[in-house]
Amino acid sequence: MMSQGTKSILTRHLELDAFYTGDFSVRGPHPIAETPMPISDEETMKPTAAATETYATLDEIAAVVRQCQKCRLGATRTHAVPGQGHPKARLVFIGEGPGADEDAQGLAFVGRAGKLLTDMITAMGLTRDDVFIGNIVKCRPPENRDPKPDEIQACSPYLKRQLELLAPQVIVALGAHAARTLLATDEPIGKLRGQFIEYRFSPTCPPAKLMPTYHPAYLLRSYTLENRRRVWDDMQKVMKELGLTPPKKKA
């Protein structure tokens, strides 16, 4: 793991100021270690009849997901959205489900909310290629409605196996639906966010650190100084856990 360097007060001020004003972007390269870390499994993500534990690679899961018809969403989607990113990402972002842009392209978080997520990742000193981005369900629910329990159940083995193969150190749950599903709770996101929660999805693996935070789409709807500060605080805790230091902005 990359060691955390000493960060000056001025650098912190510049980074926070940029975030608060809506500028998640940074300039200049910043390396990230790609050493896989052990992760856990969540008891609520129980497998269905599909033998997803036999899938050996993320590409194999993606190929199966693109042909999947295990629930009603398969009949209404344009493209399934398996998720994408580094095959041994130490950091994973999980949202609720694909939207219209994602359904059209078959990629996770590529619309306006995806652009904001990309800016957040960049502000952390990373790129989308350094992390893995996915969703609770792999197909867009019609009219962006909430996924139904049986749809979540049908998709859960895919996400479970993806996490087993990824073995990330930290998972960020984007929004209330993702956090509540992964943690099997009805607590509001405002109460869940800002703290690491032990996340276990395999009895044979140590737990991962799960950080619930606001969904980028919520930030777009409520783009206030307070909300941006809360999300940036959450991401700083993630960076600290991963041993990352935000890159300095060029003058």
Contacts in CASP RR format, 6 or more apart in sequence:
PFRMAT RR
TARGET T0000
AUTHOR 0000-0000-0000
METHOD contacts of the structure
MODEL  1
MMSQGTKSILTRHLELDAFYTGDFSVRGPHPIAETPMPISDEETMKPTAA
ATETYATLDEIAAVVRQCQKCRLGATRTHAVPGQGHPKARLVFIGEGPGA
DEDAQGLAFVGRAGKLLTDMITAMGLTRDDVFIGNIVKCRPPENRDPKPD
EIQACSPYLKRQLELLAPQVIVALGAHAARTLLATDEPIGKLRGQFIEYR
FSPTCPPAKLMPTYHPAYLLRSYTLENRRRVWDDMQKVMKELGLTPPKKK
A
1 33 0 8 1.000
1 35 0 8 1.000
1 37 0 8 1.000
1 242 0 8 1.000
1 243 0 8 1.000
2 31 0 8 1.000
2 32 0 8 1.000
2 33 0 8 1.000
2 242 0 8 1.000
2 243 0 8 1.000
2 244 0 8 1.000
3 243 0 8 1.000
4 240 0 8 1.000
4 243 0 8 1.000
4 244 0 8 1.000
4 245 0 8 1.000
5 245 0 8 1.000
7 245 0 8 1.000
7 246 0 8 1.000
11 246 0 8 1.000
11 248 0 8 1.000
14 248 0 8 1.000
14 249 0 8 1.000
15 26 0 8 1.000
15 123 0 8 1.000
15 246 0 8 1.000
15 249 0 8 1.000
16 229 0 8 1.000
16 232 0 8 1.000
18 24 0 8 1.000
18 25 0 8 1.000
18 26 0 8 1.000
18 123 0 8 1.000
18 249 0 8 1.000
19 123 0 8 1.000
19 228 0 8 1.000
19 229 0 8 1.000
19 232 0 8 1.000
20 225 0 8 1.000
20 228 0 8 1.000
20 229 0 8 1.000
20 232 0 8 1.000
22 223 0 8 1.000
22 228 0 8 1.000
23 119 0 8 1.000
24 116 0 8 1.000
24 119 0 8 1.000
24 120 0 8 1.000
24 122 0 8 1.000
24 123 0 8 1.000
25 119 0 8 1.000
25 122 0 8 1.000
25 123 0 8 1.000
26 122 0 8 1.000
26 123 0 8 1.000
26 125 0 8 1.000
26 246 0 8 1.000
26 247 0 8 1.000
26 249 0 8 1.000
27 247 0 8 1.000
27 249 0 8 1.000
27 250 0 8 1.000
28 247 0 8 1.000
28 250 0 8 1.000
29 247 0 8 1.000
30 125 0 8 1.000
30 126 0 8 1.000
30 246 0 8 1.000
30 247 0 8 1.000
32 90 0 8 1.000
32 125 0 8 1.000
32 126 0 8 1.000
32 130 0 8 1.000
32 244 0 8 1.000
33 90 0 8 1.000
34 86 0 8 1.000
34 88 0 8 1.000
34 89 0 8 1.000
34 90 0 8 1.000
34 130 0 8 1.000
35 88 0 8 1.000
35 90 0 8 1.000
36 88 0 8 1.000
36 90 0 8 1.000
36 166 0 8 1.000
36 167 0 8 1.000
36 168 0 8 1.000
37 90 0 8 1.000
37 167 0 8 1.000
37 168 0 8 1.000
37 169 0 8 1.000
38 167 0 8 1.000
38 169 0 8 1.000
38 205 0 8 1.000
38 206 0 8 1.000
38 208 0 8 1.000
39 163 0 8 1.000
39 164 0 8 1.000
39 166 0 8 1.000
39 167 0 8 1.000
39 168 0 8 1.000
39 169 0 8 1.000
39 171 0 8 1.000
39 199 0 8 1.000
39 201 0 8 1.000
39 205 0 8 1.000
39 206 0 8 1.000
39 207 0 8 1.000
39 208 0 8 1.000
40 198 0 8 1.000
40 199 0 8 1.000
40 200 0 8 1.000
40 201 0 8 1.000
40 202 0 8 1.000
40 205 0 8 1.000
40 206 0 8 1.000
40 207 0 8 1.000
40 208 0 8 1.000
41 160 0 8 1.000
41 163 0 8 1.000
41 164 0 8 1.000
41 200 0 8 1.000
41 201 0 8 1.000
41 202 0 8 1.000
41 203 0 8 1.000
41 205 0 8 1.000
42 160 0 8 1.000
42 182 0 8 1.000
42 183 0 8 1.000
42 184 0 8 1.000
42 199 0 8 1.000
42 200 0 8 1.000
42 201 0 8 1.000
43 184 0 8 1.000
43 200 0 8 1.000
43 201 0 8 1.000
44 181 0 8 1.000
44 182 0 8 1.000
44 183 0 8 1.000
44 184 0 8 1.000
45 156 0 8 1.000
45 157 0 8 1.000
45 159 0 8 1.000
45 160 0 8 1.000
45 182 0 8 1.000
45 201 0 8 1.000
46 153 0 8 1.000
46 156 0 8 1.000
47 53 0 8 1.000
47 156 0 8 1.000
47 157 0 8 1.000
47 160 0 8 1.000
48 70 0 8 1.000
48 153 0 8 1.000
48 154 0 8 1.000
48 156 0 8 1.000
48 157 0 8 1.000
50 70 0 8 1.000
50 157 0 8 1.000
52 61 0 8 1.000
52 157 0 8 1.000
52 158 0 8 1.000
52 160 0 8 1.000
52 161 0 8 1.000
53 157 0 8 1.000
53 161 0 8 1.000
53 164 0 8 1.000
55 61 0 8 1.000
55 64 0 8 1.000
55 161 0 8 1.000
55 165 0 8 1.000
57 87 0 8 1.000
57 165 0 8 1.000
58 82 0 8 1.000
58 87 0 8 1.000
58 162 0 8 1.000
58 165 0 8 1.000
58 166 0 8 1.000
61 82 0 8 1.000
61 158 0 8 1.000
61 161 0 8 1.000
61 162 0 8 1.000
61 165 0 8 1.000
62 82 0 8 1.000
62 83 0 8 1.000
64 158 0 8 1.000
65 80 0 8 1.000
65 82 0 8 1.000
65 138 0 8 1.000
65 158 0 8 1.000
66 79 0 8 1.000
66 80 0 8 1.000
66 82 0 8 1.000
68 74 0 8 1.000
68 80 0 8 1.000
68 138 0 8 1.000
68 139 0 8 1.000
68 154 0 8 1.000
68 158 0 8 1.000
69 75 0 8 1.000
70 154 0 8 1.000
70 155 0 8 1.000
71 139 0 8 1.000
71 150 0 8 1.000
71 151 0 8 1.000
71 154 0 8 1.000
71 155 0 8 1.000
72 151 0 8 1.000
73 137 0 8 1.000
73 139 0 8 1.000
73 140 0 8 1.000
73 141 0 8 1.000
73 147 0 8 1.000
73 151 0 8 1.000
74 80 0 8 1.000
74 139 0 8 1.000
76 139 0 8 1.000
76 140 0 8 1.000
76 142 0 8 1.000
77 98 0 8 1.000
77 103 0 8 1.000
77 139 0 8 1.000
77 140 0 8 1.000
78 103 0 8 1.000
78 104 0 8 1.000
78 106 0 8 1.000
78 140 0 8 1.000
79 103 0 8 1.000
79 104 0 8 1.000
79 105 0 8 1.000
79 106 0 8 1.000
80 106 0 8 1.000
80 138 0 8 1.000
80 139 0 8 1.000
81 97 0 8 1.000
81 98 0 8 1.000
81 102 0 8 1.000
81 103 0 8 1.000
81 106 0 8 1.000
81 107 0 8 1.000
81 108 0 8 1.000
81 134 0 8 1.000
81 135 0 8 1.000
81 138 0 8 1.000
81 139 0 8 1.000
81 140 0 8 1.000
82 134 0 8 1.000
82 138 0 8 1.000
82 158 0 8 1.000
83 107 0 8 1.000
83 108 0 8 1.000
83 132 0 8 1.000
83 133 0 8 1.000
83 134 0 8 1.000
83 135 0 8 1.000
83 138 0 8 1.000
83 162 0 8 1.000
84 107 0 8 1.000
84 108 0 8 1.000
84 132 0 8 1.000
84 133 0 8 1.000
84 134 0 8 1.000
85 128 0 8 1.000
85 129 0 8 1.000
85 131 0 8 1.000
85 132 0 8 1.000
85 133 0 8 1.000
86 129 0 8 1.000
86 130 0 8 1.000
86 131 0 8 1.000
86 132 0 8 1.000
87 132 0 8 1.000
87 165 0 8 1.000
87 166 0 8 1.000
88 166 0 8 1.000
88 167 0 8 1.000
89 130 0 8 1.000
89 131 0 8 1.000
89 132 0 8 1.000
89 166 0 8 1.000
89 168 0 8 1.000
90 131 0 8 1.000
90 168 0 8 1.000
90 169 0 8 1.000
90 170 0 8 1.000
90 242 0 8 1.000
91 126 0 8 1.000
91 130 0 8 1.000
91 131 0 8 1.000
91 132 0 8 1.000
91 168 0 8 1.000
91 169 0 8 1.000
91 170 0 8 1.000
91 171 0 8 1.000
91 172 0 8 1.000
91 238 0 8 1.000
91 242 0 8 1.000
92 131 0 8 1.000
92 132 0 8 1.000
92 133 0 8 1.000
92 134 0 8 1.000
92 163 0 8 1.000
92 166 0 8 1.000
92 168 0 8 1.000
92 170 0 8 1.000
92 171 0 8 1.000
92 172 0 8 1.000
93 109 0 8 1.000
93 117 0 8 1.000
93 121 0 8 1.000
93 131 0 8 1.000
93 132 0 8 1.000
93 133 0 8 1.000
93 134 0 8 1.000
93 171 0 8 1.000
93 172 0 8 1.000
93 174 0 8 1.000
94 134 0 8 1.000
94 135 0 8 1.000
94 136 0 8 1.000
94 159 0 8 1.000
94 171 0 8 1.000
94 172 0 8 1.000
94 173 0 8 1.000
94 174 0 8 1.000
94 178 0 8 1.000
94 182 0 8 1.000
95 108 0 8 1.000
95 109 0 8 1.000
95 134 0 8 1.000
95 135 0 8 1.000
95 136 0 8 1.000
95 173 0 8 1.000
95 174 0 8 1.000
95 175 0 8 1.000
95 177 0 8 1.000
95 178 0 8 1.000
95 215 0 8 1.000
96 135 0 8 1.000
96 136 0 8 1.000
96 137 0 8 1.000
96 146 0 8 1.000
96 147 0 8 1.000
96 174 0 8 1.000
96 175 0 8 1.000
96 177 0 8 1.000
96 178 0 8 1.000
96 181 0 8 1.000
96 215 0 8 1.000
97 135 0 8 1.000
97 136 0 8 1.000
97 137 0 8 1.000
97 138 0 8 1.000
97 140 0 8 1.000
97 141 0 8 1.000
97 147 0 8 1.000
98 106 0 8 1.000
98 108 0 8 1.000
98 135 0 8 1.000
98 137 0 8 1.000
98 138 0 8 1.000
98 139 0 8 1.000
98 140 0 8 1.000
99 111 0 8 1.000
99 140 0 8 1.000
99 144 0 8 1.000
100 140 0 8 1.000
100 144 0 8 1.000
101 110 0 8 1.000
101 111 0 8 1.000
101 112 0 8 1.000
102 108 0 8 1.000
102 109 0 8 1.000
102 110 0 8 1.000
102 111 0 8 1.000
102 140 0 8 1.000
103 139 0 8 1.000
103 140 0 8 1.000
108 133 0 8 1.000
108 134 0 8 1.000
108 135 0 8 1.000
109 117 0 8 1.000
109 118 0 8 1.000
109 133 0 8 1.000
109 134 0 8 1.000
109 216 0 8 1.000
112 217 0 8 1.000
112 220 0 8 1.000
113 215 0 8 1.000
113 216 0 8 1.000
113 217 0 8 1.000
113 220 0 8 1.000
114 216 0 8 1.000
116 216 0 8 1.000
116 219 0 8 1.000
116 220 0 8 1.000
117 133 0 8 1.000
117 174 0 8 1.000
117 216 0 8 1.000
118 128 0 8 1.000
120 216 0 8 1.000
120 231 0 8 1.000
120 235 0 8 1.000
121 127 0 8 1.000
121 128 0 8 1.000
121 130 0 8 1.000
121 131 0 8 1.000
123 232 0 8 1.000
123 235 0 8 1.000
123 246 0 8 1.000
124 235 0 8 1.000
124 238 0 8 1.000
124 239 0 8 1.000
124 244 0 8 1.000
124 246 0 8 1.000
125 244 0 8 1.000
125 246 0 8 1.000
125 247 0 8 1.000
126 244 0 8 1.000
132 162 0 8 1.000
132 166 0 8 1.000
132 168 0 8 1.000
134 159 0 8 1.000
135 178 0 8 1.000
136 147 0 8 1.000
136 152 0 8 1.000
136 155 0 8 1.000
136 156 0 8 1.000
136 159 0 8 1.000
136 177 0 8 1.000
136 178 0 8 1.000
136 181 0 8 1.000
136 182 0 8 1.000
137 147 0 8 1.000
137 151 0 8 1.000
137 152 0 8 1.000
137 155 0 8 1.000
138 155 0 8 1.000
138 158 0 8 1.000
139 151 0 8 1.000
139 155 0 8 1.000
141 147 0 8 1.000
141 148 0 8 1.000
141 151 0 8 1.000
146 177 0 8 1.000
147 155 0 8 1.000
147 177 0 8 1.000
152 181 0 8 1.000
160 201 0 8 1.000
163 171 0 8 1.000
163 201 0 8 1.000
163 208 0 8 1.000
164 201 0 8 1.000
164 202 0 8 1.000
164 205 0 8 1.000
167 205 0 8 1.000
168 208 0 8 1.000
169 208 0 8 1.000
169 209 0 8 1.000
169 241 0 8 1.000
169 242 0 8 1.000
170 208 0 8 1.000
170 209 0 8 1.000
170 210 0 8 1.000
170 211 0 8 1.000
170 238 0 8 1.000
170 241 0 8 1.000
170 242 0 8 1.000
171 182 0 8 1.000
171 199 0 8 1.000
171 208 0 8 1.000
171 209 0 8 1.000
171 210 0 8 1.000
171 211 0 8 1.000
172 210 0 8 1.000
172 211 0 8 1.000
172 212 0 8 1.000
172 213 0 8 1.000
172 234 0 8 1.000
172 235 0 8 1.000
172 238 0 8 1.000
173 179 0 8 1.000
173 182 0 8 1.000
173 183 0 8 1.000
173 210 0 8 1.000
173 211 0 8 1.000
173 212 0 8 1.000
173 213 0 8 1.000
174 213 0 8 1.000
174 214 0 8 1.000
174 215 0 8 1.000
174 216 0 8 1.000
175 189 0 8 1.000
175 212 0 8 1.000
175 213 0 8 1.000
175 214 0 8 1.000
175 215 0 8 1.000
175 218 0 8 1.000
176 188 0 8 1.000
176 189 0 8 1.000
176 192 0 8 1.000
176 215 0 8 1.000
178 212 0 8 1.000
178 215 0 8 1.000
179 185 0 8 1.000
179 189 0 8 1.000
179 192 0 8 1.000
179 193 0 8 1.000
179 210 0 8 1.000
179 212 0 8 1.000
180 186 0 8 1.000
180 187 0 8 1.000
180 189 0 8 1.000
180 192 0 8 1.000
182 199 0 8 1.000
182 210 0 8 1.000
183 192 0 8 1.000
183 197 0 8 1.000
183 199 0 8 1.000
183 210 0 8 1.000
183 212 0 8 1.000
185 192 0 8 1.000
189 212 0 8 1.000
189 213 0 8 1.000
189 214 0 8 1.000
190 214 0 8 1.000
192 212 0 8 1.000
193 211 0 8 1.000
193 212 0 8 1.000
193 213 0 8 1.000
193 214 0 8 1.000
193 230 0 8 1.000
193 234 0 8 1.000
194 211 0 8 1.000
194 212 0 8 1.000
194 213 0 8 1.000
194 230 0 8 1.000
194 233 0 8 1.000
194 234 0 8 1.000
194 237 0 8 1.000
195 211 0 8 1.000
195 212 0 8 1.000
196 209 0 8 1.000
196 210 0 8 1.000
196 211 0 8 1.000
196 237 0 8 1.000
196 241 0 8 1.000
197 209 0 8 1.000
197 210 0 8 1.000
197 211 0 8 1.000
197 212 0 8 1.000
198 207 0 8 1.000
198 208 0 8 1.000
198 209 0 8 1.000
198 210 0 8 1.000
199 207 0 8 1.000
199 208 0 8 1.000
199 209 0 8 1.000
199 210 0 8 1.000
200 207 0 8 1.000
200 208 0 8 1.000
209 241 0 8 1.000
211 234 0 8 1.000
211 237 0 8 1.000
211 238 0 8 1.000
213 230 0 8 1.000
213 231 0 8 1.000
213 234 0 8 1.000
213 235 0 8 1.000
214 227 0 8 1.000
214 230 0 8 1.000
214 231 0 8 1.000
218 227 0 8 1.000
219 227 0 8 1.000
219 228 0 8 1.000
219 231 0 8 1.000
239 245 0 8 1.000
239 246 0 8 1.000
END
